[in-house]
Structures are given as structure tokens and as C-alpha cells.
Amino acid sequence: MYLPGGRLRVRDRVGAADARPSVITSLERSTPQGWVKESVVRAGDVVRIRGISAARTGSWVGETIPGRVTRQFPAPALESVVEPVDPAMGGLLFAALRELADADPLINLRVDEEHGEIAVSLYGEVQKEVIADLLDEQFGVAVAFRPTVTVHIERITGTGASFALMPEKTTPYLATLGFRVEPVPAGQGLVCELEAERGSMPPAFFAATWEGVRTGLAQGLSGWAVPDARVVLTHTGYSPRQSHMHQKFNKNMSSVGADFRNLAPVLIHEALRQAGTVVCEPVERFHLEIPASALPAVTVTVGRLSGLITGTTPVGGALALTGTLPTRSLQPLLAQLPELTSGEGVLTSEVTRYAPVVGPPPVRARNGPDPLDREEWFRARPR
């Protein structure tokens, strides 16, 4: 943790992540010689704190500085499947990764129940080593990682609509739902709007519907997430709680939350099919410092990797380059950089946008049934 202001002492009571204050039990300050235990740390120190159990990656500890803008971490653009070296430790690996993800939300997990695989989101190759060391040291689980792949997204390109009316019995669910999906500007996220009457269903059914919408958008037409969309709920309807005479509640006659939760992904995907989606890949903005003599070779290599140099600034006897590069090309550039710059190149980058893929779009294997295959979906999600 970086300390931007103030000071902390052992036994101080401080809050984190809006939780109740906890007692600091230990402080360690980072020095060139390693971690050193301290009784007090001050502004400018990089420290390790023990005792604040509520703290998570990105949490603000103590009182916030007025006017401070909280930095948001960009979504990881890489992913790798992690497997236990000993297959018998699969259950322990899953529990360990869940615990690590609870403490660090940047360790995002994607569980493929159909294939029994766990994928971990990554910012770079070094993070594999960090996660492997944590799993080995804290949980005694040795792991191996598959080759890293780039995480794409899908963007909606048009407008689509779909609905199912309960009296027509086109689905096995006791629910009437209808949606219209539309594109929104990049980064706007999911925008939920309502054209149906708010009192047309109980609140629990609305909540189950939007949960189903998020499930549907988690895997688009090509299997990638659709992070930005406007979804308008156009049709609603349900069967009231009822039963046969002198009998208890009968689910076969009455709508339940699962009806809406399971129907929504089917209709969302039909609307997406009408609207169309385009698969987009992450693009990094990079800053690269190199010897001036390496400029020609670096320029050719960046161009070959589908990158673009947008600025060149002299820095002492070196050059600072800025530009953009697809995330898929970042590791190949890093692998060649030592030879191109005689070991003097320094590269930093971050994902700043997503661009449509040129050529055939990559498809991610779907986790679970395909909502567009209604027969398969209804069989896997029975009422």
C-alpha cells in the first residue's frame, strides 16, 4: 500500500472499504534492502499492513483526501486456465482461488463447469508467477497455467427485439417478457430501462429478470461478454400465486423467479442476433524508452505487430516513444525488446480502448447451453 498522506502507527484504529475500524497489528516499510518492521510510517512510504481484514485491492484506508480522484483499474485483458499439478487437489484449488479473489477483486475467476476448468484474469505473465507462489505458500497447491489468451468483448451494432407471451406457450416458463437491445457509447455499461408498468409484476420478478439479462450479456453471440448495452424491458406478465382447491401452493400453476431468470437470456440472445454484434480486441497505449540508435528497428517491429507510434520525444541521450498496440502483440514485443534495445528498453502500457477485430473474429467456447438453441436451453434449464 502507498501512503499518500498522514501517518500510521501500530495499534492505530483505522477503517477501510467503509468497514468498521480495525487495529493495526503490524507495519512493514519497503526499503532497498527489503521489508523492514516499523512502529510508525509516514507519507510517501510503501507499506504492508496487518490487522485490517476489511481492506481489499483498491480500498482507501483511513480518511479520504478532499478532492482526491479514486483510480479505477482497467479490466484485465488476458486470461489463462489454471490447473492443479495433482488432479486430486482440484477442489482445494477452487476454494483457494475463491479465497484469493475475495481478498483481491483483480483476481477475477471464470468457472467453466461443463469442462471443469477455472480461468484467471491477468494483467501480465508475471501475475501467473505471483498467483502460483501464493497458492503454493498459503494453500500447499502446486499449479500449472495454460498459454495466455487475450480477452475480447462484443459490442452491439444495431437494434433488436424479442418477446415471449405466456398465453402462447412458446416456452416452458410461466412468464411474459420482452426486450429491446440497443448500442450505447463505449464504457457506459449496462443501461436498464422500463417501458412496461412498474406495477405489472412483483419486485422479485423484476429482480430475477435483470439477473437473467446480465447472465445473457455475460456471453454474447461469439461467447464474449457484452459490457455496454441499453436493454429496454417492453413486455411483462406472470401467473399469480394459486393452487387447486384446498391444496397448497402449486408451482405448476404459479410463476416463480426462475421463470424470468431462465427466460431472459433466451430473449436477450434472440434480440442480440437481430441487432448483431462485433467482436473487439483490447488495445494498449504504451510508453517506451529506448536508445536513439534502436529507433529504426523498434519502429519496424512495432509496425509488424500492428502497432502505431504516435509520438517521439528526446529524453537525455534516449528517446521516449508513445503509441498504441493490440494487447495480443504486447508479449511478442516484450520478448524482442531486449535484443532490439541491447537490454535498455523500458516499456509500460495499459488498455485504453477496444477495436473491432480485423478478419474472422475469435470465438470463445460457451460455458453452458446456448440460449439460441432453445431445445438445448429448455432441456438444461427445465421449469
C-alpha positions in Angstrom: 0.0 0.0 0.0 1.2 3.5 -0.9 0.7 6.2 1.9 -0.1 9.5 0.1 -0.6 11.5 3.3 -0.7 11.4 7.1 0.9 8.7 9.2 0.1 5.3 10.7 1.2 3.7 13.9 1.0 0.1 15.3 -2.2 -0.1 17.4 -3.9 2.7 15.5 -7.6 2.0 14.8 -8.4 2.8 11.1 -11.2 1.9 8.7 -11.0 0.5 5.2 -13.6 -0.1 2.5 -16.2 1.7 4.6 -16.0 -1.0 7.2 -15.7 -0.6 11.0 -12.3 0.5 12.2 -9.7 -2.3 12.9 -6.5 -2.3 14.9 -3.2 -2.3 13.0 -1.1 -5.1 14.4 2.0 -4.8 12.2 3.6 -2.3 9.9 6.4 -3.1 7.4 8.1 -0.5 5.1 9.6 -1.2 1.7 13.3 -0.3 1.5 16.1 -1.2 -1.0 17.2 -3.8 1.5 13.7 -5.4 1.7 10.8 -5.1 4.1 11.6 -3.5 7.5 9.3 -3.6 10.5 8.3 -0.1 11.8 6.3 1.3 14.6 5.2 4.3 12.5 5.1 5.0 8.8 4.7 8.3 7.0 3.5 9.9 3.8 5.4 8.6 0.8 6.1 5.2 2.3 5.1 1.9 0.6 4.0 -0.3 3.4 2.4 -3.7 4.3 -0.3 -3.5 7.0 -1.7 -6.4 9.0 -4.8 -6.3 11.1 -7.2 -4.6 8.7 -9.2 -7.6 7.5 -11.8 -5.5 5.5 -9.1 -4.0 3.2 -9.2 -5.0 -0.4 -7.2 -4.1 -3.5 -8.2 -0.5 -4.4 -9.6 0.3 -0.9 -8.9 3.6 0.7 -7.5 3.2 4.3 -8.2 6.0 6.8 -9.8 9.3 5.9 -10.1 10.3 2.3 -8.2 13.4 1.0 -10.8 16.0 -0.2 -10.9 16.3 -4.0 -9.0 13.0 -4.5 -10.0 11.1 -7.6 -10.1 7.4 -6.9 -8.2 5.4 -9.6 -10.1 2.7 -11.3 -8.2 -0.3 -12.5 -8.9 -1.2 -16.1 -10.4 -4.7 -16.7 -7.7 -7.4 -17.2 -7.2 -8.1 -20.9 -5.6 -11.5 -20.5 -6.8 -14.9 -19.2 -5.3 -18.3 -18.5 -6.7 -21.6 -17.3 -5.1 -22.8 -14.1 -4.8 -26.5 -13.2 -3.5 -28.4 -10.2 -0.4 -30.4 -10.8 -2.1 -33.1 -8.7 -5.6 -33.6 -10.2 -6.9 -34.8 -6.8 -6.4 -31.2 -5.5 -9.0 -29.7 -7.9 -11.5 -28.9 -5.1 -8.8 -27.3 -2.9 -7.6 -25.2 -5.8 -11.1 -23.9 -6.4 -11.5 -23.0 -2.7 -8.1 -21.3 -2.6 -8.7 -19.2 -5.7 -12.1 -18.2 -4.3 -10.3 -17.0 -1.1 -7.7 -15.1 -3.1 -10.3 -13.5 -5.3 -12.3 -12.4 -2.2 -9.2 -10.6 -0.9 -8.2 -9.2 -4.3 -11.0 -8.4 -6.8 -8.5 -8.1 -9.6 -8.1 -11.9 -9.5 -11.2 -12.5 -11.4 -12.3 -16.1 -11.9 -14.3 -17.6 -14.7 -15.5 -21.1 -14.0 -16.4 -23.5 -16.8 -18.5 -26.1 -15.1 -19.0 -28.1 -18.3 -15.3 -28.7 -18.8 -14.3 -28.4 -15.2 -11.9 -25.6 -15.8 -11.0 -22.4 -13.9 -9.7 -19.4 -15.8 -7.9 -16.5 -14.1 -7.9 -12.9 -15.4 -4.4 -11.5 -15.8 -2.7 -8.2 -16.4 0.6 -9.9 -17.5 2.7 -13.0 -17.4 4.4 -12.1 -14.1 1.0 -12.3 -12.4 1.0 -16.1 -13.1 4.1 -16.5 -11.0 2.6 -14.4 -8.2 -0.6 -16.4 -8.1 1.3 -19.7 -8.3 3.5 -18.7 -5.4 0.5 -17.7 -3.3 -1.3 -20.9 -4.0 1.8 -22.9 -3.1 2.8 -21.0 0.0 -0.6 -20.3 1.6 -2.5 -23.4 0.5 0.0 -26.0 -0.5 -1.4 -26.4 -4.0 1.1 -26.6 -6.9 -0.4 -25.4 -10.2 0.4 -25.0 -13.9 -1.0 -22.5 -16.3 -2.1 -22.9 -19.9 -0.9 -20.4 -22.5 -2.3 -17.0 -22.0 -5.1 -15.8 -24.3 -6.5 -12.3 -25.0 -9.9 -11.5 -23.6 -12.2 -9.9 -26.2 -15.6 -8.2 -25.8 -18.6 -7.8 -28.1 -20.3 -4.6 -29.0 -23.9 -4.3 -30.3 -24.1 -2.8 -33.8 -27.8 -2.3 -34.3 -31.2 -2.7 -32.6 -33.0 -5.9 -31.9 -36.1 -7.1 -30.1 -37.7 -10.3 -28.9 -40.6 -11.3 -26.7 -42.5 -14.3 -25.4 -46.1 -14.2 -24.3 -47.2 -16.6 -21.7 -50.6 -17.5 -23.2 -48.9 -18.5 -26.5 -46.9 -21.2 -24.6 -43.8 -20.8 -26.9 -41.6 -21.5 -23.8 -42.0 -23.8 -20.8 -41.8 -20.9 -18.4 -44.8 -19.2 -16.8 -43.6 -15.7 -17.7 -44.2 -13.0 -20.3 -41.1 -11.0 -21.1 -40.0 -8.8 -24.0 -36.8 -6.8 -24.6 -35.3 -4.3 -27.0 -31.5 -4.0 -27.1 -29.5 -1.1 -28.5 -25.9 0.0 -28.6 -24.6 2.7 -26.2 -21.2 4.6 -26.1 -18.2 2.5 -25.1 -17.7 2.4 -21.3 -21.3 3.3 -20.4 -22.0 -0.2 -19.1 -25.5 -1.8 -18.9 -28.3 0.7 -19.1 -31.6 -0.8 -17.9 -34.8 0.9 -18.9 -38.5 0.1 -18.4 -41.4 0.6 -20.9 -43.7 -1.8 -19.1 -45.6 -0.6 -16.0 -43.7 -0.9 -12.7 -46.7 -2.5 -11.0 -47.1 -5.1 -13.7 -45.1 -7.7 -11.7 -43.9 -8.2 -8.1 -40.4 -6.6 -7.5 -38.9 -10.1 -7.0 -39.7 -10.9 -10.6 -38.2 -7.7 -11.9 -35.0 -8.5 -10.0 -34.9 -12.1 -11.4 -35.4 -10.6 -14.9 -32.5 -8.3 -14.7 -30.4 -11.1 -13.2 -31.2 -13.1 -16.3 -30.3 -10.2 -18.6 -26.9 -9.9 -17.0 -26.5 -13.7 -17.5 -27.4 -13.4 -21.1 -24.9 -10.5 -21.7 -22.1 -12.3 -20.0 -21.7 -14.5 -23.1 -22.6 -12.8 -26.4 -23.1 -14.3 -29.8 -19.4 -15.3 -30.1 -19.1 -16.2 -26.4 -17.5 -12.9 -25.2 -19.1 -10.5 -22.7 -21.2 -7.6 -23.9 -20.3 -4.9 -21.4 -22.1 -2.0 -22.9 -25.8 -2.2 -23.8 -29.1 -0.5 -23.4 -31.8 -3.1 -22.5 -35.4 -1.9 -22.5 -38.0 -4.2 -20.8 -41.0 -3.9 -23.1 -43.3 -6.8 -22.0 -44.1 -8.3 -18.6 -46.6 -10.7 -17.2 -46.9 -13.5 -14.7 -49.3 -16.1 -13.3 -50.4 -15.2 -9.8 -49.8 -17.5 -6.9 -52.6 -20.1 -6.9 -53.4 -23.7 -6.3 -56.1 -26.3 -6.8 -59.0 -26.2 -4.3 -58.0 -27.0 -0.7 -54.3 -27.6 -1.7 -51.1 -25.8 -1.0 -49.2 -23.6 -3.4 -48.8 -25.2 -6.8 -45.7 -24.2 -8.8 -47.2 -25.7 -12.0 -49.9 -23.0 -11.9 -47.9 -20.1 -10.5 -44.9 -18.1 -11.7 -41.6 -18.2 -9.8 -38.5 -16.2 -10.1 -36.7 -18.9 -12.0 -39.2 -18.5 -14.9 -37.9 -14.9 -15.5 -34.3 -15.7 -14.7 -34.2 -18.5 -17.3 -36.3 -16.9 -20.0 -34.4 -13.6 -20.1 -31.1 -15.0 -21.6 -33.1 -16.7 -24.4 -34.8 -13.5 -25.4 -31.7 -11.3 -24.9 -29.8 -13.6 -27.3 -32.6 -13.5 -29.9 -32.5 -9.7 -29.7 -28.7 -9.7 -30.0 -29.0 -12.0 -33.1 -31.3 -9.4 -34.7 -29.1 -6.4 -33.6 -25.8 -8.0 -34.5 -22.5 -7.8 -32.5 -18.9 -7.2 -33.5 -16.0 -8.8 -31.6 -13.5 -6.2 -30.4 -9.9 -6.7 -29.1 -8.2 -4.7 -26.4 -5.7 -2.0 -27.5 -2.9 -0.8 -25.2 -1.5 2.7 -25.0 2.3 2.3 -24.4 5.2 4.4 -23.3 8.6 3.0 -24.4 12.1 4.4 -23.6 14.9 3.2 -25.9 18.4 4.2 -27.0 18.2 6.5 -30.0 20.1 4.0 -32.1 17.3 1.4 -31.7 14.6 3.6 -33.2 14.6 2.1 -36.8 14.5 -1.5 -35.6 11.8 -0.7 -32.9 9.7 1.2 -35.4 9.7 -1.7 -37.9 8.9 -4.2 -35.1 6.0 -2.2 -33.7 4.5 -1.8 -37.2 4.9 -5.5 -37.9 3.0 -6.2 -34.7 0.0 -4.0 -35.8 1.1 -1.1 -33.5 1.3 2.6 -34.2 3.9 5.1 -32.9 2.2 8.4 -32.3 5.0 10.4 -30.6 8.8 10.6 -30.2 10.4 12.8 -27.5 14.2 13.1 -26.8 15.0 12.3 -23.1 18.6 12.9 -22.5 20.5 10.5 -24.8 17.5 8.3 -25.3 14.0 8.5 -26.9 10.6 8.2 -25.4 8.0 6.7 -27.7 4.3 6.7 -27.3 1.7 4.8 -29.3 -0.9 2.1 -29.4 -0.5 -1.7 -29.7 -3.0 -4.6 -29.6 -2.8 -6.5 -26.4 -2.1 -9.7 -28.4 1.1 -8.1 -29.6 2.4 -6.9 -26.2 4.1 -10.2 -25.2 5.8 -10.6 -28.6 7.2 -7.0 -28.3 8.4 -7.7 -24.8 10.2 -10.8 -26.0 12.0 -8.9 -28.7 12.7 -5.7 -26.8 15.9 -6.8 -25.0 17.6 -7.7 -28.3 16.3 -4.6 -30.1 17.5 -2.2 -27.4 20.5 -4.0 -26.0 18.6 -4.5 -22.8 18.0 -0.8 -22.3 14.3 -0.7 -23.3 11.7 0.2 -20.7 8.0 -0.4 -21.6 4.8 0.4 -19.7 1.3 0.1 -21.1 -2.4 0.0 -20.2 -5.6 -0.9 -22.0 -7.4 2.2 -23.1 -9.9 1.1 -25.7 -11.3 -1.9 -27.7 -11.2 -2.0 -31.5 -13.1 -4.3 -33.9 -11.1 -7.4 -34.9 -9.9 -7.5 -38.4 -10.6 -10.8 -40.1 -12.5 -13.8 -38.7 -13.5 -13.0 -35.1 -12.3 -15.3 -32.4 -15.0 -17.4 -30.7 -14.9 -18.3 -27.0 -16.1 -21.8 -26.1 -19.5 -21.3 -24.4 -19.9 -22.1 -20.7 -23.3 -23.9 -20.5 -26.1 -24.3 -23.1 -26.5 -21.9 -26.0 -29.6 -19.6 -25.4 -30.2 -19.5 -29.2 -30.7 -23.3 -29.2 -34.0 -23.3 -27.4 -34.3 -27.0 -27.3 -30.9 -27.4 -25.7 -31.6 -24.5 -23.3 -35.0 -25.7 -22.2 -33.6 -29.2 -21.6 -30.7 -27.8 -19.5 -32.9 -25.2 -17.7 -36.2 -27.1 -17.0 -39.0 -25.5 -15.2 
